[in-house]
């Protein structure tokens, strides 16, 4: 029995049960209305199918205008109420693979074969409005056929996926060692796959077969749809905004991928897979969590009710091979001369602060500079989430800990900085100063722990000092501003400003030396400054980090420690 016949049978039974007297013509109209509601778009359907209608405009549930042969006229057909209109709008949006609701109140999208649909809903407008520009054919017909075919295939593949996953889990129960043998597991999957496809009479192309097999392996052994992105060496960051929208940063540029999760439950399963080995959880009581993948990649997870688009996952990938100074020079981040100066600064045990915005490359530069620390020094690293990859032997890595679900057990960066001072460090490296730990860090730099390094969020060196002042005050110590500035001026030798440029590249834009106090102000002198020369024909930022011509005060410290740098390094050529 087809859908129309089924609706007709149900309608006849309802009329008979109610004992209603309905004329044949009224029965026919009722039947058409029901069929249009279930299969089509309710009151819009007859106009969508009318070859003479070129445009349909709906201004709320009680007003519909159609354009027929160049003439616009109001029709007597309306929606029952606003909810009825909203239901049809949601149906249209779903068919177009889009979203329209109070959070995304506008939809403006073209049809594959010409025409356009425009929708606005509250709160943008008082009542929902809808405009459909069309040709002689119903623009939704081919979309519906494609959608139904896609849904059927998706359902069939989902059943196949579930069956294969069950069979694979049974194999793993019999032989747990398989989970370490990807090739053997793939062979087991291929055999089971061929059996199931033959039994179900499914017709799949070679690419569909391979794609489904890879997807299953990734779900079982990896992190589902995220695994290929994690394996791609060109991707540095992955941003999941709900199950159907995944962005990546590739070579400094953010781009939307075609990768999707099946639904929100699939995404939540992968989130649980990330958190379970770490003993962490995320739920309505604790809707935000930071975590780390086994390879060191940093993960931040936010879920509803505070994430309105569905679960959000942000992964800052951990480089398998840490960048070197040669890499940064090749990328154009800084020049050979600036690199020589910074190498000497680290070896001469200058205290260095790296300043920059989010994603500007602060941690990467900190990691690169740490490579110049001699191998015989005891280094203590302190981080919120461990990212540094020091290659020296004598390294102690400390990581902050958030409170548990009872609100106890927190270990802050400040706690770790204070404790590090009792661990006989030669150098202390703090991944990022964010709060009261700035005071302890400055005191450590001022009391014999030379050569320490940290990063700070700021847009220029002056702003970095202003932020340091604020963070010292966050420590709860009542110090006058001048005293804080004297602490800063006495502790910090160099400040390096990094910036993410509009083409996505990261560059060192200023290297400044702290020369002391001038009155109540911290005195700075720029040693190297990036001079921009516009953009090239490919949209890449042109320019170079050039010396200002000033020989730094720290040059004397280099000489004292036997570090020889040519004075010409600072000449403005």
C-alpha positions as CSV (number, residue, x, y, z in Angstrom):
1,X,0.0,0.0,0.0
2,X,1.4,3.4,-1.0
3,X,1.4,6.4,1.3
4,X,-1.6,8.1,-0.4
5,X,-3.7,4.9,-0.1
6,X,-2.7,4.5,3.6
7,X,-3.7,8.2,4.4
8,X,-7.0,7.7,2.5
9,X,-7.7,4.5,4.6
10,X,-6.9,6.3,7.9
11,X,-9.0,9.3,6.9
12,X,-12.1,7.1,6.0
13,X,-11.8,5.3,9.3
14,X,-11.6,8.6,11.2
15,X,-14.7,10.0,9.4
16,X,-16.6,6.8,10.1
17,X,-15.6,6.6,13.7
18,X,-16.7,10.2,14.3
19,X,-20.0,9.6,12.4
20,X,-19.4,12.7,10.2
21,X,-21.2,13.4,7.0
22,X,-18.6,14.5,4.4
23,X,-19.2,15.1,0.7
24,X,-16.9,13.5,-1.8
25,X,-15.4,16.8,-2.9
26,X,-14.7,17.7,0.8
27,X,-13.1,14.2,1.2
28,X,-10.9,14.8,-1.8
29,X,-9.8,18.3,-0.5
30,X,-9.0,16.8,3.0
31,X,-7.1,13.9,1.4
32,X,-5.0,16.4,-0.7
33,X,-4.3,18.5,2.4
34,X,-3.1,15.5,4.4
35,X,-0.9,14.2,1.6
36,X,0.6,17.6,1.1
37,X,1.4,17.9,4.8
38,X,3.0,14.5,5.0
39,X,4.8,14.3,1.6
40,X,5.1,17.9,0.6
41,X,5.0,21.4,2.1
42,X,1.4,21.9,3.2
43,X,-0.3,25.0,1.7
44,X,2.8,25.7,-0.4
45,X,2.6,22.5,-2.4
46,X,0.0,23.4,-5.0
47,X,1.9,26.6,-5.9
48,X,5.3,24.8,-6.0
49,X,3.8,22.4,-8.6
50,X,2.2,25.2,-10.6
51,X,4.4,25.9,-13.7
52,X,2.9,29.4,-14.0
53,X,3.9,30.5,-10.5
54,X,7.4,32.0,-10.4
55,X,7.5,33.3,-6.8
56,X,5.8,32.5,-3.5
57,X,5.9,35.0,-0.5
58,X,4.6,34.1,3.0
59,X,4.3,37.0,5.5
60,X,3.3,35.1,8.6
61,X,0.8,32.3,8.8
62,X,-2.2,34.3,7.5
63,X,-0.8,36.0,4.3
64,X,0.5,34.3,1.2
65,X,1.3,36.0,-2.1
66,X,2.1,34.3,-5.4
67,X,3.5,35.8,-8.6
68,X,1.9,34.3,-11.7
69,X,2.8,35.5,-15.2
70,X,4.3,38.7,-13.8
71,X,1.3,39.6,-11.6
72,X,1.4,39.3,-7.8
73,X,-1.8,38.4,-6.1
74,X,-2.8,37.4,-2.6
75,X,-4.3,33.9,-2.3
76,X,-6.9,32.7,0.2
77,X,-4.9,29.7,1.3
78,X,-3.1,30.1,4.7
79,X,-1.3,28.2,7.4
80,X,-3.3,27.2,10.5
81,X,-1.0,29.1,12.9
82,X,2.6,30.1,13.4
83,X,3.6,26.6,14.6
84,X,2.3,25.1,11.3
85,X,4.4,27.6,9.3
86,X,7.4,26.9,11.5
87,X,7.1,23.2,10.9
88,X,7.1,23.7,7.1
89,X,10.1,26.1,7.4
90,X,12.0,23.4,9.4
91,X,11.2,20.8,6.8
92,X,12.6,23.1,4.0
93,X,15.8,23.9,6.0
94,X,16.3,20.1,6.7
95,X,16.0,19.3,3.0
96,X,18.5,22.1,2.1
97,X,20.9,20.7,4.8
98,X,20.7,24.1,6.6
99,X,19.5,25.4,9.9
100,X,17.1,28.2,10.8
101,X,15.9,29.0,14.3
102,X,16.1,31.6,17.0
103,X,19.9,31.3,17.2
104,X,20.3,31.3,13.4
105,X,17.3,33.4,12.3
106,X,18.2,33.8,8.6
107,X,18.4,31.3,5.7
108,X,19.3,32.4,2.2
109,X,20.2,29.6,-0.1
110,X,20.0,28.7,-3.8
111,X,18.5,25.6,-5.3
112,X,20.9,23.3,-7.2
113,X,18.8,23.7,-10.4
114,X,18.1,27.5,-10.1
115,X,15.9,29.6,-7.9
116,X,16.3,30.6,-4.3
117,X,14.7,30.4,-0.8
118,X,14.9,33.2,1.8
119,X,13.6,32.7,5.3
120,X,13.6,34.9,8.4
121,X,12.3,33.9,11.8
122,X,11.9,35.6,15.2
123,X,13.6,37.3,17.0
124,X,14.9,38.9,13.8
125,X,11.3,39.5,12.6
126,X,8.0,39.6,14.5
127,X,6.6,36.6,12.6
128,X,8.2,34.1,10.2
129,X,8.6,35.1,6.6
130,X,9.4,32.9,3.6
131,X,10.1,33.7,-0.1
132,X,10.7,31.1,-2.8
133,X,11.8,32.0,-6.3
134,X,11.2,29.2,-8.7
135,X,11.0,28.1,-12.3
136,X,8.2,26.1,-13.9
137,X,9.3,22.9,-12.0
138,X,8.9,22.3,-8.2
139,X,12.4,23.1,-7.0
140,X,12.1,20.7,-4.1
141,X,11.3,17.6,-6.2
142,X,14.8,16.6,-7.1
143,X,16.0,17.6,-3.6
144,X,13.5,15.3,-2.0
145,X,14.4,12.4,-4.2
146,X,18.1,12.9,-3.5
147,X,17.4,13.3,0.2
148,X,15.2,10.1,0.4
149,X,17.8,8.2,-1.6
150,X,20.5,9.5,0.7
151,X,18.5,8.6,3.8
152,X,17.8,5.1,2.6
153,X,21.5,4.5,1.8
154,X,22.5,6.0,5.1
155,X,20.1,3.8,7.1
156,X,21.4,0.7,5.2
157,X,25.0,1.6,5.8
158,X,24.3,2.4,9.5
159,X,22.8,-1.1,10.0
160,X,25.8,-2.5,8.2
161,X,28.2,-0.5,10.3
162,X,26.5,-1.7,13.6
163,X,26.6,-5.3,12.5
164,X,30.3,-5.1,11.5
165,X,31.2,-3.3,14.7
166,X,29.5,-6.0,16.7
167,X,31.4,-8.7,14.8
168,X,34.7,-6.8,15.2
169,X,34.1,-6.5,19.0
170,X,33.4,-10.3,19.1
171,X,36.8,-10.9,17.4
172,X,38.5,-8.6,19.8
173,X,37.0,-10.5,22.7
174,X,38.3,-13.7,21.3
175,X,41.8,-12.2,20.5
176,X,42.5,-9.0,22.5
177,X,45.9,-8.7,20.8
178,X,44.2,-7.7,17.5
179,X,43.7,-4.2,18.8
180,X,47.4,-3.7,18.5
181,X,47.5,-5.1,15.0
182,X,45.8,-2.7,12.6
183,X,46.6,-4.8,9.5
184,X,45.2,-8.0,11.0
185,X,42.1,-6.2,12.2
186,X,41.6,-4.7,8.7
187,X,41.8,-8.2,7.2
188,X,39.1,-9.5,9.7
189,X,37.0,-6.5,8.8
190,X,37.3,-7.0,5.0
191,X,36.2,-10.6,5.3
192,X,33.2,-9.7,7.5
193,X,32.4,-6.8,5.2
194,X,32.2,-8.9,2.0
195,X,29.9,-11.4,3.8
196,X,27.5,-8.8,5.1
197,X,27.4,-6.8,1.8
198,X,26.6,-10.0,-0.2
199,X,24.0,-11.1,2.4
200,X,22.2,-7.7,2.2
201,X,22.5,-7.3,-1.6
202,X,24.0,-3.9,-1.1
203,X,25.7,-2.3,-4.1
204,X,28.7,-0.2,-3.0
205,X,31.4,1.4,-5.1
206,X,35.0,0.6,-4.3
207,X,35.5,4.1,-2.7
208,X,32.4,3.6,-0.5
209,X,33.7,0.2,0.6
210,X,37.1,1.7,1.5
211,X,35.6,4.7,3.2
212,X,33.3,2.6,5.4
213,X,36.1,0.3,6.3
214,X,38.4,3.2,7.3
215,X,35.6,4.8,9.2
216,X,35.0,1.6,11.3
217,X,38.7,1.1,12.0
218,X,39.0,4.7,13.1
219,X,35.9,4.4,15.4
220,X,37.4,1.3,17.1
221,X,41.1,2.1,17.2
222,X,41.1,5.9,16.9
223,X,38.9,8.9,17.4
224,X,36.3,8.3,14.6
225,X,36.0,11.1,12.0
226,X,38.7,13.1,13.8
227,X,41.4,10.5,13.2
228,X,42.3,11.4,9.6
229,X,42.6,15.1,10.7
230,X,44.8,14.1,13.6
231,X,47.0,12.1,11.2
232,X,47.4,15.0,8.7
233,X,50.7,16.6,9.4
234,X,49.6,19.9,7.7
235,X,46.8,20.4,10.2
236,X,47.7,22.3,13.4
237,X,44.3,22.8,15.0
238,X,40.9,21.1,14.8
239,X,37.7,22.9,15.8
240,X,34.5,20.9,16.1
241,X,31.3,23.1,16.3
242,X,28.7,20.4,16.9
243,X,28.4,17.1,14.9
244,X,28.1,18.6,11.4
245,X,30.7,21.4,11.3
246,X,34.4,20.8,11.6
247,X,37.0,23.4,10.8
248,X,40.8,23.0,10.7
249,X,43.8,25.3,10.6
250,X,46.1,24.3,7.8
251,X,49.2,26.4,7.1
252,X,47.9,29.2,9.2
253,X,44.5,29.4,7.4
254,X,41.2,28.2,8.9
255,X,39.0,26.2,6.5
256,X,35.8,24.2,6.7
257,X,36.1,20.4,6.1
258,X,33.7,17.9,4.7
259,X,34.2,15.7,7.7
260,X,31.1,15.0,9.8
261,X,29.9,13.0,12.8
262,X,26.8,10.9,12.2
263,X,24.9,12.7,15.0
264,X,25.4,14.2,18.5
265,X,25.6,10.8,20.1
266,X,28.4,9.8,17.8
267,X,30.4,12.9,18.8
268,X,29.7,12.4,22.5
269,X,31.0,8.8,22.2
270,X,34.3,10.1,20.8
271,X,34.5,12.7,23.6
272,X,34.0,9.9,26.2
273,X,36.8,7.9,24.4
274,X,39.1,10.9,24.8
275,X,38.3,11.5,28.5
276,X,37.9,7.9,29.8
277,X,41.7,6.9,29.9
278,X,42.4,10.2,31.7
279,X,39.8,9.6,34.4
280,X,38.0,12.8,33.5
281,X,34.3,13.4,32.8
282,X,32.1,16.0,31.1
283,X,28.4,16.3,31.7
284,X,25.8,18.9,32.7
285,X,27.4,19.4,36.1
286,X,30.9,19.8,34.6
287,X,30.2,21.0,31.0
288,X,33.8,22.2,30.3
289,X,37.0,20.2,30.5
290,X,40.7,20.4,29.4
291,X,42.4,17.1,28.4
292,X,45.3,15.8,26.5
293,X,45.6,13.1,23.8
294,X,48.2,10.3,24.2
295,X,50.5,12.2,21.7
296,X,50.3,15.3,23.8
297,X,47.8,17.3,21.7
298,X,45.8,19.7,23.9
299,X,42.0,19.3,23.9
300,X,39.3,21.6,25.2
301,X,35.7,20.3,25.4
302,X,32.5,22.2,26.0
303,X,29.0,20.6,25.9
304,X,25.4,21.8,26.2
305,X,23.8,23.5,28.0
306,X,26.6,26.1,27.7
307,X,27.5,25.1,24.1
308,X,24.4,26.1,22.2
309,X,25.4,24.5,18.8
310,X,26.0,21.1,20.4
311,X,29.3,19.6,21.8
312,X,32.4,21.6,20.8
313,X,35.9,20.2,20.7
314,X,39.1,22.2,20.1
315,X,42.3,20.3,19.5
316,X,45.7,22.0,19.4
317,X,47.9,19.3,17.8
318,X,51.2,18.4,19.3
319,X,54.0,18.5,16.7
320,X,55.5,15.0,16.4
321,X,58.8,16.7,15.4
322,X,59.2,20.0,17.3
323,X,60.1,23.0,15.2
324,X,63.7,24.2,15.3
325,X,65.1,27.7,14.9
326,X,66.0,26.7,11.3
327,X,62.3,25.9,10.6
328,X,61.2,29.3,12.0
329,X,63.8,31.1,9.8
330,X,62.6,29.1,6.8
331,X,59.0,30.1,7.6
332,X,59.9,33.7,7.7
333,X,59.0,34.0,11.4
334,X,62.3,35.8,12.1
335,X,65.7,36.4,10.5
336,X,69.1,34.6,10.9
337,X,70.4,37.7,12.7
338,X,67.5,37.9,15.2
339,X,67.9,34.1,15.8
340,X,71.6,34.6,16.6
341,X,70.8,37.3,19.1
342,X,68.0,35.2,20.8
343,X,70.4,32.2,21.0
344,X,72.9,34.4,22.8
345,X,70.2,35.8,25.1
346,X,69.2,32.3,26.2
347,X,72.8,31.1,26.7
348,X,73.6,34.3,28.7
349,X,70.7,33.5,31.0
350,X,68.6,36.6,30.2
351,X,65.0,36.5,31.6
352,X,62.7,36.5,28.6
353,X,58.9,37.1,28.2
354,X,57.2,36.1,24.9
355,X,54.1,38.2,24.3
356,X,51.4,37.7,21.7
357,X,47.8,37.0,20.9
358,X,46.0,33.6,20.9
359,X,47.4,31.3,18.3
360,X,50.3,33.6,17.4
361,X,53.0,31.0,18.1
362,X,54.2,32.0,21.6
363,X,54.5,28.4,22.9
364,X,56.2,27.3,19.6
365,X,58.9,30.1,20.0
366,X,59.3,29.3,23.7
367,X,59.9,25.6,22.8
368,X,62.5,26.6,20.1
369,X,64.3,29.0,22.5
370,X,64.5,26.3,25.2
371,X,66.6,24.2,22.9
372,X,69.5,26.6,23.5
373,X,69.6,25.9,27.3
374,X,72.7,23.9,28.1
375,X,72.2,20.2,28.8
376,X,73.8,20.3,32.2
377,X,71.2,22.6,33.8
378,X,68.2,21.5,35.8
379,X,65.0,22.9,34.1
380,X,61.6,22.9,35.7
381,X,58.6,23.5,33.3
382,X,55.2,24.6,34.7
383,X,52.2,24.5,32.5
384,X,48.4,24.5,32.6
385,X,48.3,21.8,29.9
386,X,51.7,20.3,29.1
387,X,52.8,21.4,25.6
388,X,56.5,22.1,25.9
389,X,58.9,19.5,24.3
390,X,62.3,20.1,25.9
391,X,65.0,17.8,24.7
392,X,67.4,18.2,27.5
393,X,68.0,15.3,30.0
394,X,67.5,17.1,33.3
395,X,63.9,18.3,32.9
396,X,61.1,18.2,35.5
397,X,57.7,18.7,34.1
398,X,54.9,20.0,36.3
399,X,51.2,20.4,35.3
400,X,48.4,22.3,37.0
401,X,45.3,20.3,38.1
402,X,41.7,21.6,38.2
403,X,39.5,20.9,41.1
404,X,37.5,17.6,41.1
405,X,33.7,17.5,40.9
406,X,33.6,18.1,44.7
407,X,35.5,21.3,44.1
408,X,38.7,20.2,45.9
409,X,42.2,19.0,45.0
410,X,43.0,22.0,42.7
411,X,46.8,22.7,42.1
412,X,47.3,26.1,40.5
413,X,50.2,27.4,38.4
414,X,51.0,29.7,41.4
415,X,51.3,26.6,43.7
416,X,53.6,25.0,41.3
417,X,55.9,28.1,40.8
418,X,56.2,28.4,44.6
419,X,57.0,24.7,44.9
420,X,59.5,24.8,42.0
421,X,61.6,27.3,44.0
422,X,62.2,24.5,46.5
423,X,63.3,22.1,43.9
424,X,66.8,23.6,43.2
425,X,66.0,24.8,39.6
426,X,68.6,26.4,37.4
427,X,65.8,27.7,35.2
428,X,62.0,27.9,35.5
429,X,59.9,27.9,32.4
430,X,56.2,28.8,32.9
431,X,54.1,28.0,29.8
432,X,51.9,31.0,30.4
433,X,51.4,33.6,33.1
434,X,47.7,34.3,33.7
435,X,47.3,35.3,37.3
436,X,48.9,35.7,40.7
437,X,51.8,33.4,39.7
438,X,53.3,36.5,37.9
439,X,54.4,37.9,41.3
440,X,56.2,34.6,42.2
441,X,57.8,34.4,38.8
442,X,59.1,38.0,39.0
443,X,60.5,37.3,42.5
444,X,62.2,34.1,41.2
445,X,63.8,36.1,38.3
446,X,64.9,38.7,40.8
447,X,66.4,36.2,43.3
448,X,69.0,34.3,41.3
449,X,66.9,32.2,38.9
450,X,68.3,33.9,35.8
451,X,67.4,32.5,32.4
452,X,63.8,31.9,33.2
453,X,61.2,32.3,30.5
454,X,57.4,32.6,30.2
455,X,54.6,33.7,27.8
456,X,51.8,36.2,28.2
457,X,48.7,37.2,26.2
458,X,49.2,40.8,25.0
459,X,49.2,42.8,21.7
460,X,52.4,44.8,22.3
461,X,55.2,45.0,24.8
462,X,53.7,48.0,26.7
463,X,50.4,46.1,27.0
464,X,52.3,43.1,28.3
465,X,53.7,45.1,31.1
466,X,50.3,46.5,31.9
467,X,49.0,42.9,32.1
468,X,51.9,41.9,34.3
469,X,51.0,44.7,36.7
470,X,47.4,43.5,36.8
471,X,48.4,39.9,37.4
472,X,50.7,40.9,40.3
473,X,47.8,42.7,41.9
474,X,45.7,39.5,41.4
475,X,48.1,37.8,43.8
476,X,46.4,39.8,46.6
477,X,49.6,41.6,47.6
478,X,49.0,45.3,48.3
479,X,52.0,46.9,46.5
480,X,52.1,50.4,45.0
481,X,52.2,50.4,41.2
482,X,55.8,51.9,41.2
483,X,57.1,49.0,43.3
484,X,55.5,46.5,40.9
485,X,57.1,48.3,37.9
486,X,60.4,48.2,39.6
487,X,60.0,44.5,40.2
488,X,59.2,44.0,36.5
489,X,62.1,46.2,35.3
490,X,64.5,44.4,37.6
491,X,63.3,40.9,36.6
492,X,62.8,41.0,32.8
493,X,65.6,41.5,30.3
494,X,63.9,40.9,27.0
495,X,60.4,40.9,25.6
496,X,59.6,39.3,22.3
497,X,56.4,40.2,20.5
498,X,54.9,37.7,18.1
499,X,51.9,38.2,15.9
500,X,49.7,36.2,13.6
501,X,49.5,38.1,10.3
502,X,46.5,38.5,8.1
503,X,47.9,35.8,5.7
504,X,48.0,33.3,8.6
505,X,51.8,33.4,9.0
506,X,53.4,34.0,12.4
507,X,56.1,36.5,12.8
508,X,58.3,38.1,15.5
509,X,57.4,41.8,15.1
510,X,59.5,43.3,18.0
511,X,62.4,42.3,20.2
512,X,62.7,44.9,23.0
513,X,65.2,45.2,25.8
514,X,64.2,46.5,29.3
515,X,66.7,49.1,30.2
516,X,65.3,50.0,33.7
517,X,63.1,52.8,35.0
518,X,62.6,56.3,33.8
519,X,60.7,58.0,36.5
520,X,57.6,55.9,37.1
521,X,57.7,54.2,33.6
522,X,59.5,51.1,32.5
523,X,62.1,52.0,29.9
524,X,62.2,49.9,26.7
525,X,64.5,50.0,23.6
526,X,63.7,48.1,20.5
527,X,66.5,46.0,19.2
528,X,64.7,44.4,16.2
529,X,61.5,45.6,14.6
530,X,59.5,44.1,11.7
531,X,59.1,46.5,8.8
532,X,56.1,45.6,6.6
533,X,56.3,46.1,2.9
534,X,52.6,45.3,2.0
535,X,51.5,42.0,0.4
536,X,52.6,40.2,-2.7
537,X,50.4,39.0,-5.5
538,X,49.6,35.8,-3.6
539,X,48.3,37.8,-0.6
540,X,51.4,37.0,1.6
541,X,52.7,39.6,3.9
542,X,56.0,41.0,2.8
543,X,58.6,42.5,5.1
544,X,61.5,41.6,7.4
545,X,62.6,41.8,11.0
546,X,65.4,44.4,10.9
547,X,67.8,45.8,13.5
548,X,67.1,49.3,14.7
549,X,70.8,50.2,14.9
550,X,70.9,50.2,18.8
551,X,73.4,48.0,20.5
552,X,71.7,46.4,23.5
553,X,72.8,46.9,27.1
554,X,72.9,43.1,27.4
555,X,75.7,43.0,24.9
556,X,78.1,43.4,27.9
557,X,76.6,40.3,29.5
558,X,77.3,38.3,26.4
559,X,80.9,39.3,26.5
560,X,81.2,38.5,30.2
561,X,79.9,35.0,29.5
562,X,82.2,34.5,26.6
563,X,79.5,34.7,24.0
564,X,80.8,36.6,20.9
565,X,78.4,38.3,18.6
566,X,79.5,40.6,15.8
567,X,78.6,44.2,16.6
568,X,77.5,44.5,12.9
569,X,74.5,42.3,13.8
570,X,72.8,45.4,15.2
571,X,73.8,47.7,12.4
572,X,71.0,49.0,10.2
573,X,72.1,47.9,6.8
